[in-house]
Amino acid sequence: MKEIKRLLSFVRRAVDDYSMIEDGDRIAVGVSGGKDSLALLCALSEMRRFYPKKYEVVAITVDMGFEGGDFSDIHELCRRLHVEYRVVRTDIAKIIFDVRREPNPCSLCAKMRRGSLHAEAVAAGCNKVALGHHYDDAVETFMLNLFFEGRLGCFSPVSYLSNRQITLIRPLLYATEKDVLYFVRKANLPVVTSLCPEDHATERENMKELLNTLERSNKGIKHRIFHAMCKGNIDGFRLCGRYPDAGEME
């Protein structure tokens, strides 16, 4: 599909710049059902056709246990992409909202979901896990850490988990949220609506809105923040000279 070409250009560049994929890799894609993870799944699936280093893709969904969760459309997408699909059934929602009644559930939820995803990836024989964090996510995370923790930090483009012996990679690092959304809409991907009652009620959503407001009055501010992260070698980011500039992000 022609809509994927732009997204693939960003993914290929990030994968090459950070050496995310090697011959023989078996990569688990964490598929929540949201737009980012579905776009990543399609991109990595398509890139198998021409990338010089041969790798396999496995899609893994962590079912939080919310009533009404339906992943049948994702299963069908994986069938069309010729990708193995695995669903991990959990009681995370019940534990967080019914048993513990967490007042601030997001941190614990994320930790439990990561644990389930990583364990299933290892069980599936994968040595890498690909996550759908994109360009805007990186800038937002950096600013959240600055505002609320008083530190300069972000997630890493590539990180090794010694306790699981798997490597986390973020191939969408150079793609903006706008790029991802455009592809998902054009490709008519089966985005699953989040059933979490805390969805969109987070500090991240507030930071997203703040940055969008600043971008409207200070064009290119996200680009300059990302550039500063690379120039400062923040958590594995580095100046590669080929990430999206302000013109590419239009």
Backbone as CSV, one residue per row, in Angstrom:
resi,resn,N_x,N_y,N_z,CA_x,CA_y,CA_z,C_x,C_y,C_z
1,MET,0.842,-1.187,0.000,0.000,0.000,0.000,0.880,1.240,0.000
2,LYS,0.545,2.205,-0.837,1.403,3.382,-0.986,1.434,4.234,0.277
3,GLU,0.358,4.177,1.106,0.299,5.001,2.309,1.413,4.665,3.296
4,ILE,1.970,3.460,3.196,2.960,3.033,4.172,4.368,3.523,3.845
5,LYS,4.591,4.024,2.645,5.943,4.380,2.220,6.578,5.438,3.110
6,ARG,5.817,6.502,3.443,6.368,7.557,4.293,6.706,7.017,5.674
7,LEU,5.787,6.219,6.237,6.033,5.643,7.557,7.246,4.727,7.527
8,LEU,7.360,3.923,6.469,8.506,3.020,6.343,9.827,3.773,6.254
9,SER,9.812,4.945,5.619,11.053,5.711,5.504,11.563,6.122,6.877
10,PHE,10.644,6.506,7.770,11.036,6.879,9.127,11.496,5.666,9.918
11,VAL,10.768,4.558,9.792,11.123,3.349,10.528,12.480,2.820,10.080
12,ARG,12.699,2.773,8.775,13.976,2.271,8.248,15.142,3.111,8.758
13,ARG,14.973,4.427,8.775,16.053,5.302,9.220,16.353,5.109,10.704
14,ALA,15.310,5.003,11.518,15.525,4.805,12.950,16.176,3.452,13.221
15,VAL,15.706,2.415,12.537,16.273,1.077,12.706,17.754,1.065,12.316
16,ASP,18.093,1.727,11.218,19.482,1.775,10.779,20.349,2.628,11.706
17,ASP,19.843,3.814,12.078,20.636,4.733,12.900,20.973,4.147,14.258
18,TYR,20.059,3.363,14.826,20.270,2.817,16.166,20.512,1.314,16.170
19,SER,20.739,0.732,14.982,21.047,-0.710,14.867,20.042,-1.545,15.661
20,MET,18.766,-1.315,15.382,17.711,-1.968,16.146,17.477,-3.414,15.760
21,ILE,17.786,-3.786,14.517,17.472,-5.126,14.022,18.721,-5.796,13.474
22,GLU,18.898,-7.065,13.832,20.010,-7.870,13.331,19.460,-9.138,12.693
23,ASP,20.288,-9.778,11.882,19.899,-11.040,11.246,19.458,-12.058,12.294
24,GLY,18.340,-12.699,12.024,17.869,-13.764,12.901,17.023,-13.303,14.070
25,ASP,16.780,-12.010,14.184,15.950,-11.518,15.287,14.525,-12.057,15.180
26,ARG,13.954,-12.324,16.323,12.527,-12.654,16.415,11.925,-11.561,17.297
27,ILE,11.131,-10.696,16.677,10.693,-9.462,17.326,9.227,-9.543,17.727
28,ALA,8.976,-9.334,19.015,7.601,-9.261,19.514,7.147,-7.806,19.439
29,VAL,6.036,-7.567,18.770,5.460,-6.226,18.719,4.345,-6.158,19.747
30,GLY,4.489,-5.249,20.709,3.439,-5.068,21.701,2.257,-4.360,21.071
31,VAL,1.150,-5.083,20.872,-0.016,-4.534,20.169,-1.159,-4.298,21.157
32,SER,-1.332,-3.050,21.551,-2.420,-2.708,22.464,-3.747,-2.611,21.731
33,GLY,-3.681,-2.371,20.425,-4.877,-2.129,19.642,-5.029,-0.663,19.291
34,GLY,-4.156,0.186,19.874,-4.163,1.600,19.554,-3.478,1.870,18.230
35,LYS,-3.570,3.111,17.763,-3.053,3.464,16.437,-1.545,3.266,16.315
36,ASP,-0.791,3.583,17.368,0.668,3.508,17.297,1.152,2.071,17.136
37,SER,0.621,1.172,17.961,1.079,-0.220,17.899,0.649,-0.897,16.606
38,LEU,-0.525,-0.551,16.084,-0.966,-1.141,14.819,-0.118,-0.639,13.654
39,ALA,0.218,0.648,13.675,1.075,1.198,12.625,2.454,0.537,12.663
40,LEU,2.996,0.353,13.864,4.299,-0.299,14.012,4.250,-1.732,13.507
41,LEU,3.183,-2.451,13.848,3.039,-3.833,13.389,3.052,-3.906,11.870
42,CYS,2.295,-3.027,11.220,2.240,-3.025,9.753,3.594,-2.676,9.149
43,ALA,4.264,-1.689,9.732,5.556,-1.248,9.190,6.610,-2.354,9.287
44,LEU,6.723,-2.969,10.455,7.724,-4.028,10.610,7.369,-5.251,9.780
45,SER,6.093,-5.526,9.642,5.670,-6.659,8.805,6.035,-6.417,7.352
46,GLU,5.766,-5.209,6.864,6.071,-4.863,5.478,7.575,-4.815,5.236
47,MET,8.326,-4.309,6.207,9.769,-4.135,6.019,10.498,-5.470,5.909
48,ARG,9.879,-6.560,6.373,10.493,-7.887,6.224,10.752,-8.219,4.763
49,ARG,9.956,-7.632,3.861,10.032,-7.979,2.449,11.324,-7.502,1.801
50,PHE,11.913,-6.420,2.318,13.074,-5.846,1.628,14.262,-5.526,2.531
51,TYR,14.091,-5.589,3.854,15.207,-5.221,4.725,16.314,-6.262,4.591
52,PRO,17.571,-5.825,4.474,18.670,-6.774,4.220,18.908,-7.776,5.347
53,LYS,18.534,-7.422,6.547,18.695,-8.341,7.668,17.354,-9.047,7.911
54,LYS,17.361,-10.350,7.867,16.134,-11.134,7.958,15.684,-11.302,9.410
55,TYR,14.402,-11.094,9.645,13.862,-11.197,10.998,12.417,-11.678,10.945
56,GLU,11.915,-12.115,12.090,10.534,-12.568,12.219,9.770,-11.600,13.119
57,VAL,8.441,-11.582,12.946,7.585,-10.707,13.746,6.490,-11.533,14.417
58,VAL,6.287,-11.279,15.697,5.195,-11.883,16.463,4.419,-10.742,17.117
59,ALA,3.107,-10.745,16.996,2.273,-9.719,17.637,1.746,-10.257,18.967
60,ILE,1.882,-9.443,20.017,1.416,-9.857,21.340,0.515,-8.775,21.936
61,THR,-0.674,-9.176,22.347,-1.613,-8.275,23.022,-1.782,-8.723,24.464
62,VAL,-1.639,-7.793,25.385,-1.922,-8.069,26.791,-3.365,-7.651,27.057
63,ASP,-4.228,-8.634,27.265,-5.643,-8.384,27.557,-5.747,-8.013,29.030
64,MET,-6.137,-6.771,29.290,-6.189,-6.265,30.657,-7.319,-6.887,31.476
65,GLY,-8.297,-7.470,30.789,-9.402,-8.085,31.498,-10.633,-7.208,31.621
66,PHE,-10.652,-6.093,30.867,-11.851,-5.249,30.872,-12.982,-5.975,30.150
67,GLU,-14.179,-5.863,30.672,-15.330,-6.488,30.040,-15.591,-5.850,28.679
68,GLY,-15.823,-6.684,27.677,-16.108,-6.178,26.339,-14.900,-6.088,25.436
69,GLY,-13.721,-6.484,25.942,-12.516,-6.452,25.110,-12.616,-7.427,23.951
70,ASP,-12.396,-6.941,22.747,-12.522,-7.783,21.548,-11.346,-7.515,20.620
71,PHE,-10.541,-8.544,20.383,-9.357,-8.397,19.549,-9.465,-9.193,18.252
72,SER,-10.683,-9.541,17.864,-10.873,-10.367,16.671,-10.410,-9.646,15.401
73,ASP,-10.605,-8.341,15.326,-10.165,-7.601,14.142,-8.645,-7.567,14.040
74,ILE,-7.973,-7.508,15.183,-6.507,-7.545,15.175,-6.034,-8.931,14.741
75,HIS,-6.730,-9.944,15.195,-6.387,-11.311,14.785,-6.484,-11.447,13.267
76,GLU,-7.523,-10.866,12.679,-7.694,-10.924,11.237,-6.597,-10.138,10.526
77,LEU,-6.232,-8.974,11.075,-5.141,-8.182,10.490,-3.843,-8.993,10.490
78,CYS,-3.550,-9.642,11.595,-2.331,-10.451,11.685,-2.356,-11.599,10.679
79,ARG,-3.525,-12.175,10.485,-3.645,-13.248,9.488,-3.273,-12.725,8.104
80,ARG,-3.772,-11.518,7.768,-3.463,-10.941,6.456,-1.991,-10.566,6.335
81,LEU,-1.384,-10.198,7.449,0.032,-9.805,7.434,0.970,-11.006,7.554
82,HIS,0.398,-12.185,7.746,1.186,-13.410,7.959,2.085,-13.263,9.191
83,VAL,1.451,-12.830,10.276,2.150,-12.637,11.543,1.471,-13.476,12.625
84,GLU,2.261,-14.201,13.395,1.723,-14.955,14.530,1.137,-13.986,15.553
85,TYR,-0.047,-14.309,16.090,-0.697,-13.427,17.050,-0.970,-14.169,18.347
86,ARG,-0.557,-13.573,19.455,-0.736,-14.176,20.771,-1.413,-13.175,21.703
87,VAL,-2.444,-13.624,22.402,-3.155,-12.784,23.364,-2.900,-13.330,24.769
88,VAL,-2.425,-12.456,25.664,-2.159,-12.845,27.050,-3.333,-12.398,27.914
89,ARG,-4.056,-13.341,28.469,-5.200,-13.017,29.325,-4.709,-12.703,30.744
90,THR,-5.115,-11.555,31.291,-4.689,-11.165,32.636,-5.882,-10.613,33.432
91,ASP,-5.656,-10.412,34.724,-6.641,-9.791,35.614,-6.138,-8.433,36.077
92,ILE,-5.342,-7.773,35.259,-4.747,-6.492,35.657,-5.806,-5.465,36.030
93,ALA,-6.844,-5.349,35.213,-7.900,-4.363,35.483,-8.566,-4.634,36.833
94,LYS,-8.866,-5.902,37.099,-9.518,-6.262,38.365,-8.617,-5.960,39.551
95,ILE,-7.346,-6.294,39.420,-6.398,-6.070,40.517,-6.275,-4.580,40.836
96,ILE,-6.157,-3.761,39.793,-5.912,-2.331,39.994,-7.162,-1.579,40.439
97,PHE,-8.281,-1.856,39.779,-9.481,-1.055,40.037,-10.421,-1.651,41.092
98,ASP,-10.461,-2.985,41.214,-11.395,-3.607,42.156,-10.726,-4.024,43.463
99,VAL,-9.544,-4.631,43.361,-8.876,-5.143,44.558,-8.092,-4.041,45.271
100,ARG,-7.176,-3.419,44.544,-6.327,-2.402,45.164,-6.959,-1.010,45.166
101,ARG,-7.869,-0.781,44.217,-8.525,0.522,44.089,-7.514,1.664,44.086
102,GLU,-6.563,1.541,43.174,-5.464,2.496,43.090,-5.979,3.898,42.752
103,PRO,-5.611,4.910,43.556,-6.021,6.284,43.234,-5.282,6.837,42.016
104,ASN,-4.049,6.365,41.808,-3.244,6.756,40.648,-2.753,5.480,39.964
105,PRO,-3.609,4.873,39.148,-3.354,3.509,38.661,-2.352,3.374,37.517
106,CYS,-2.040,4.466,36.832,-1.298,4.349,35.565,0.084,3.711,35.720
107,SER,0.819,4.111,36.755,2.178,3.598,36.925,2.185,2.093,37.175
108,LEU,1.348,1.631,38.091,1.290,0.204,38.390,0.771,-0.578,37.194
109,CYS,-0.220,-0.022,36.519,-0.778,-0.686,35.336,0.298,-0.892,34.277
110,ALA,1.064,0.163,34.002,2.119,0.080,32.994,3.158,-0.967,33.381
111,LYS,3.501,-1.017,34.665,4.495,-1.991,35.140,3.993,-3.415,34.960
112,MET,2.724,-3.642,35.284,2.162,-4.987,35.160,2.017,-5.398,33.699
113,ARG,1.610,-4.449,32.844,1.488,-4.755,31.414,2.842,-5.079,30.810
114,ARG,3.851,-4.293,31.190,5.203,-4.573,30.684,5.665,-5.957,31.110
115,GLY,5.426,-6.297,32.367,5.840,-7.610,32.857,5.187,-8.739,32.079
116,SER,3.891,-8.604,31.803,3.177,-9.640,31.045,3.679,-9.718,29.604
117,LEU,3.905,-8.556,28.991,4.390,-8.527,27.612,5.772,-9.153,27.508
118,HIS,6.668,-8.782,28.406,8.032,-9.302,28.342,8.065,-10.811,28.584
119,ALA,7.265,-11.273,29.531,7.227,-12.712,29.816,6.711,-13.494,28.615
120,GLU,5.684,-12.980,27.958,5.127,-13.670,26.789,6.105,-13.635,25.621
121,ALA,6.833,-12.518,25.476,7.833,-12.422,24.408,8.909,-13.489,24.583
122,VAL,9.361,-13.679,25.807,10.360,-14.708,26.091,9.777,-16.090,25.813
123,ALA,8.527,-16.305,26.231,7.868,-17.596,25.996,7.707,-17.879,24.510
124,ALA,7.572,-16.813,23.703,7.403,-16.971,22.259,8.739,-17.102,21.533
125,GLY,9.834,-17.104,22.280,11.150,-17.261,21.673,11.692,-15.989,21.052
126,CYS,11.169,-14.854,21.479,11.620,-13.563,20.923,12.818,-13.034,21.702
127,ASN,13.719,-12.379,20.998,14.861,-11.758,21.654,14.735,-10.239,21.696
128,LYS,13.692,-9.707,21.023,13.466,-8.262,21.041,11.970,-7.963,21.160
129,VAL,11.680,-6.825,21.757,10.301,-6.339,21.866,10.253,-4.944,21.267
130,ALA,9.376,-4.747,20.287,9.221,-3.449,19.636,8.013,-2.732,20.226
131,LEU,8.235,-1.492,20.643,7.175,-0.682,21.243,6.844,0.494,20.339
132,GLY,5.585,0.955,20.421,5.083,1.946,19.467,5.281,3.400,19.849
133,HIS,6.299,3.708,20.656,6.544,5.110,21.005,7.103,5.874,19.808
134,HIS,6.520,7.032,19.532,6.944,7.826,18.374,7.634,9.120,18.802
135,TYR,7.907,9.956,17.819,8.628,11.223,17.997,7.983,12.101,19.070
136,ASP,6.669,12.295,18.977,5.964,13.140,19.943,6.014,12.538,21.341
137,ASP,5.926,11.205,21.435,6.018,10.550,22.734,7.355,10.848,23.406
138,ALA,8.424,10.844,22.608,9.753,11.104,23.153,9.839,12.514,23.732
139,VAL,9.345,13.489,22.986,9.379,14.882,23.448,8.517,15.045,24.698
140,GLU,7.337,14.438,24.695,6.434,14.540,25.849,7.060,13.903,27.082
141,THR,7.691,12.738,26.916,8.307,12.051,28.054,9.445,12.873,28.634
142,PHE,10.261,13.451,27.756,11.362,14.301,28.210,10.823,15.472,29.038
143,MET,9.777,16.124,28.539,9.213,17.278,29.234,8.516,16.879,30.535
144,LEU,7.868,15.733,30.561,7.246,15.249,31.794,8.297,15.012,32.877
145,ASN,9.410,14.405,32.486,10.489,14.170,33.448,11.076,15.481,33.955
146,LEU,11.194,16.457,33.063,11.725,17.764,33.448,10.768,18.488,34.400
147,PHE,9.485,18.501,34.056,8.499,19.244,34.835,8.200,18.611,36.193
148,PHE,8.045,17.270,36.208,7.540,16.618,37.407,8.584,15.872,38.226
149,GLU,9.760,15.613,37.636,10.816,14.932,38.392,12.082,15.763,38.494
150,GLY,12.129,16.876,37.766,13.294,17.747,37.833,14.565,17.101,37.306
151,ARG,14.403,16.248,36.267,15.579,15.589,35.702,15.506,15.564,34.188
152,LEU,16.659,15.406,33.570,16.741,15.292,32.117,16.767,13.812,31.758
153,GLY,15.671,13.322,31.202,15.618,11.900,30.901,14.467,11.555,29.982
154,CYS,14.565,10.366,29.382,13.532,9.873,28.472,13.677,8.354,28.398
155,PHE,12.743,7.698,27.724,12.974,6.287,27.411,14.095,6.218,26.384
156,SER,14.745,5.075,26.264,15.860,4.924,25.335,15.388,4.344,24.006
157,PRO,16.002,4.766,22.892,15.659,4.170,21.599,15.869,2.652,21.600
158,VAL,16.943,2.220,22.258,17.256,0.788,22.394,17.716,0.549,23.824
159,SER,17.167,-0.467,24.477,17.612,-0.783,25.837,17.553,-2.288,26.054
160,TYR,18.511,-2.795,26.803,18.604,-4.236,27.065,18.136,-4.530,28.480
161,LEU,17.222,-5.497,28.614,16.729,-5.928,29.915,17.458,-7.212,30.308
162,SER,18.440,-7.085,31.170,19.261,-8.243,31.521,18.468,-9.307,32.274
163,ASN,17.447,-8.884,33.052,16.680,-9.868,33.817,15.819,-10.752,32.919
164,ARG,15.453,-10.238,31.737,14.666,-11.022,30.775,15.497,-11.475,29.574
165,GLN,16.664,-10.883,29.427,17.541,-11.149,28.286,16.837,-10.832,26.964
166,ILE,16.156,-9.689,26.951,15.532,-9.198,25.727,15.882,-7.724,25.559
167,THR,15.811,-7.266,24.317,16.132,-5.877,23.989,14.870,-5.153,23.553
168,LEU,14.634,-3.978,24.112,13.502,-3.150,23.715,13.926,-2.190,22.613
169,ILE,13.144,-2.099,21.558,13.440,-1.176,20.469,12.202,-0.330,20.174
170,ARG,12.435,0.880,19.657,11.345,1.810,19.352,11.506,2.323,17.914
171,PRO,11.096,1.524,16.940,11.320,1.872,15.525,10.523,3.075,15.024
172,LEU,9.491,3.516,15.737,8.704,4.677,15.295,9.299,5.996,15.778
173,LEU,10.499,5.953,16.311,11.094,7.114,16.966,11.114,8.371,16.099
174,TYR,11.271,8.226,14.783,11.354,9.386,13.897,10.003,9.778,13.295
175,ALA,8.979,8.999,13.534,7.650,9.289,12.971,6.848,10.141,13.949
176,THR,6.252,11.214,13.458,5.416,12.045,14.317,4.052,11.388,14.504
177,GLU,3.330,11.841,15.494,1.978,11.323,15.708,1.092,11.588,14.498
178,LYS,1.337,12.731,13.836,0.566,13.066,12.636,0.821,12.050,11.533
179,ASP,2.076,11.624,11.376,2.413,10.608,10.371,1.693,9.296,10.665
180,VAL,1.707,8.899,11.926,1.073,7.648,12.332,-0.429,7.702,12.088
181,LEU,-1.051,8.797,12.498,-2.493,8.941,12.345,-2.906,8.928,10.880
182,TYR,-2.119,9.589,10.041,-2.415,9.620,8.603,-2.402,8.212,8.025
183,PHE,-1.363,7.437,8.378,-1.266,6.071,7.855,-2.421,5.203,8.340
184,VAL,-2.725,5.279,9.622,-3.780,4.443,10.200,-5.123,4.724,9.532
185,ARG,-5.402,5.995,9.283,-6.673,6.349,8.644,-6.715,5.893,7.196
186,LYS,-5.628,6.105,6.463,-5.594,5.718,5.052,-5.639,4.202,4.887
187,ALA,-4.988,3.495,5.808,-4.950,2.027,5.728,-6.183,1.386,6.368
188,ASN,-7.015,2.210,6.988,-8.253,1.733,7.623,-7.962,0.596,8.611
189,LEU,-7.012,0.839,9.488,-6.633,-0.190,10.454,-7.676,-0.292,11.576
190,PRO,-7.843,-1.495,12.132,-8.885,-1.738,13.147,-8.478,-1.274,14.541
191,VAL,-8.441,0.032,14.757,-8.059,0.573,16.063,-9.098,0.177,17.106
192,VAL,-8.610,-0.335,18.232,-9.485,-0.768,19.323,-9.602,0.367,20.338
193,THR,-10.815,0.789,20.628,-11.034,1.854,21.603,-10.662,1.377,23.000
194,SER,-9.878,2.189,23.694,-9.465,1.820,25.049,-10.656,1.767,25.990
195,LEU,-10.696,0.715,26.810,-11.771,0.551,27.782,-11.367,1.041,29.174
196,CYS,-10.149,1.551,29.290,-9.656,2.001,30.590,-10.368,3.288,31.024
197,PRO,-10.904,3.327,32.241,-11.597,4.530,32.713,-10.672,5.721,32.916
198,GLU,-9.353,5.470,32.973,-8.389,6.552,33.164,-7.849,7.071,31.842
199,ASP,-8.316,6.527,30.730,-7.799,6.932,29.426,-8.036,8.425,29.191
200,HIS,-6.994,9.127,28.748,-7.020,10.572,28.450,-7.128,11.447,29.695
201,ALA,-7.077,10.855,30.887,-7.146,11.663,32.107,-5.796,11.634,32.806
202,THR,-4.728,11.922,32.046,-3.377,11.777,32.567,-2.559,13.041,32.379
203,GLU,-1.437,13.108,33.108,-0.510,14.232,32.947,0.078,14.246,31.537
204,ARG,0.211,13.066,30.928,0.737,13.019,29.561,-0.190,13.749,28.596
205,GLU,-1.478,13.566,28.754,-2.422,14.266,27.888,-2.340,15.773,28.107
206,ASN,-2.154,16.180,29.349,-1.987,17.606,29.636,-0.723,18.152,28.988
207,MET,0.365,17.363,29.044,1.619,17.793,28.431,1.483,17.850,26.911
208,LYS,0.775,16.901,26.330,0.547,16.906,24.885,-0.151,18.196,24.459
209,GLU,-1.163,18.579,25.207,-1.901,19.796,24.883,-1.028,21.032,25.063
210,LEU,-0.216,21.052,26.106,0.693,22.178,26.333,1.682,22.326,25.177
211,LEU,2.270,21.216,24.759,3.240,21.261,23.667,2.587,21.667,22.349
212,ASN,1.376,21.192,22.113,0.664,21.588,20.893,0.355,23.084,20.905
213,THR,0.019,23.605,22.075,-0.235,25.042,22.197,1.040,25.835,21.936
214,LEU,2.147,25.377,22.521,3.431,26.050,22.306,3.873,25.959,20.847
215,GLU,3.587,24.833,20.205,3.971,24.643,18.803,3.234,25.631,17.897
216,ARG,2.003,25.924,18.222,1.231,26.862,17.396,1.800,28.268,17.443
217,SER,2.353,28.649,18.580,2.899,30.002,18.705,4.419,30.051,18.554
218,ASN,5.062,28.885,18.615,6.520,28.800,18.465,6.842,27.631,17.544
219,LYS,6.599,27.816,16.258,6.727,26.724,15.293,8.110,26.069,15.351
220,GLY,8.107,24.747,15.425,9.356,23.995,15.458,9.887,23.724,16.850
221,ILE,9.118,24.055,17.886,9.638,23.880,19.244,9.849,22.403,19.585
222,LYS,8.971,21.515,19.092,9.160,20.086,19.345,10.450,19.599,18.687
223,HIS,10.680,20.069,17.485,11.905,19.697,16.788,13.137,20.151,17.575
224,ARG,13.101,21.356,18.110,14.261,21.868,18.846,14.478,21.093,20.143
225,ILE,13.390,20.684,20.789,13.527,19.871,22.002,14.143,18.519,21.659
226,PHE,13.663,17.896,20.582,14.203,16.601,20.166,15.686,16.736,19.805
227,HIS,16.022,17.815,19.109,17.420,18.067,18.736,18.288,18.208,19.993
228,ALA,17.771,18.910,20.998,18.521,19.083,22.243,18.731,17.743,22.940
229,MET,17.728,16.865,22.884,17.863,15.541,23.479,18.978,14.755,22.804
230,CYS,19.024,14.847,21.472,20.060,14.132,20.709,21.438,14.745,20.953
231,LYS,21.492,16.062,20.948,22.772,16.751,21.150,23.325,16.490,22.555
232,GLY,22.405,16.330,23.519,22.826,16.077,24.896,23.000,14.607,25.219
233,ASN,22.833,13.739,24.218,22.975,12.290,24.424,22.107,11.797,25.575
234,ILE,20.854,12.266,25.591,19.931,11.881,26.662,19.497,10.423,26.496
235,ASP,19.890,9.574,27.431,19.437,8.175,27.484,19.541,7.435,26.149
236,GLY,20.660,7.591,25.489,20.891,6.843,24.255,20.522,7.573,22.988
237,PHE,19.857,8.722,23.083,19.600,9.538,21.893,20.926,10.128,21.430
238,ARG,21.069,10.266,20.114,22.305,10.857,19.611,22.047,11.560,18.292
239,LEU,22.950,12.453,17.956,22.829,13.192,16.706,23.184,12.291,15.539
240,CYS,22.178,11.917,14.768,22.411,11.104,13.577,22.304,11.945,12.313
241,GLY,21.735,13.143,12.440,21.659,14.068,11.315,20.578,13.758,10.313
242,ARG,19.718,12.767,10.633,18.723,12.371,9.636,17.324,12.218,10.220
243,TYR,17.127,12.625,11.479,15.788,12.521,12.024,14.930,13.642,11.435
244,PRO,13.607,13.578,11.582,12.732,14.549,10.924,13.026,15.976,11.324
245,ASP,13.128,16.866,10.370,13.271,18.283,10.699,11.909,18.956,10.604
246,ALA,11.878,20.250,10.892,10.594,20.950,10.948,9.859,20.883,9.611
247,GLY,10.594,20.873,8.510,9.961,20.818,7.192,9.322,19.476,6.929
248,GLU,9.983,18.389,7.341,9.451,17.044,7.121,8.191,16.796,7.925
249,MET,8.044,17.510,9.024,6.943,17.245,9.936,5.669,17.954,9.509
250,GLU,5.691,18.669,8.393,4.485,19.346,7.933,3.494,18.334,7.359
